[in-house]
Amino acid sequence: MKRKARPVEKEVNVWDWNSSLWSYGFQDLNTSVPASFSTSISNVPYFDLRIYRESVVKSLIKAHSKDMYRLLGNIHFDGEYYRVKWANSGEWEYCWDLAVKVQFFGKMLGMTLYPKRLVSQKEKRIVYRSMILVNPYQLWDAALVSKFWNLQERVEYLIARILFHECIHVMISLGNILPSGFGHTDIYLEFRKMFEISVSKKLSTELHNVQFRLWNLVLFGAAGSENEKKLLERVQEIYEFLINEKYSNQKTGKAFSFPPNNKSIARKYAWIAAVKAGGSRQVSKRVWQVEVRRLSIALRELFDGIDTELSNIGFTWK
Ligand SMILES: [Zn+2]
């Protein structure tokens, strides 16, 4: 059954850098690429991305997660919204629309915009809309080229891997937002387990170290007008973002035999977290950078602790 949602009128401007995108979505910036790459990226040769086959990308995903395949089954990667989930709870209907777009856009691997909530009182319907952008710019990455000589297969693998990662964010949002029972997938439950471990007593030292660094960074980035409650909420929000990324990176790494390590995840996302916190508004760049490094170290210790605790309870990845 195909249920296609009406295309949305011009929402494209939400991708714009000026639309406080840093605070409203998941960005998977690859900070491990050498600086020189940023100059070559603006000269990406013309390349027709349409050589990928959607069916192949979907079957690559199906091999690793049936739940995710169910989510993506009926949609096309054309940037239009498709209804992927709907459920009734009480007299209200909850719906989820998802759009996927594949295109080159700079140095970001992928990006998921936080769900936009549309409420229709008349129809008693709440619609959530998420947009995933997939940027397979690593197409000429040496390791990937030697793994897939065939360009078409390489594009398909790369799109599947990025989409898998971004879909995890969507599935976690689904689980957090939809009435309980409707959005509870294997992926959501696994993520919850990891999150609970991260805030458990056993890791309280590591947790407090991370929160302390985040608090400092939020103060460094504060505009000055926010009250303490607001700042604490920001700390919590960024903390959840970091555990979300730890889970997404690890899960995708396992599925696509591309294992990341805690050190690299911590380094990459400590920086994004610090930018999300507001940057170096209140202090010098140098002071800010030192704090980002301290967050990265604290984060790595927390991530290592999570792995140890998960293996202690006999957690196995699905
Ligand atoms: Zn991510």
Boltz pocket constraint, residues with backbone or C-beta under 6 A from the ligand:
constraints:
  - pocket:
      binder: B
      contacts: [[A, 26], [A, 27], [A, 28], [A, 165], [A, 166], [A, 169], [A, 244], [A, 245], [A, 248]]
      max_distance: 6.0
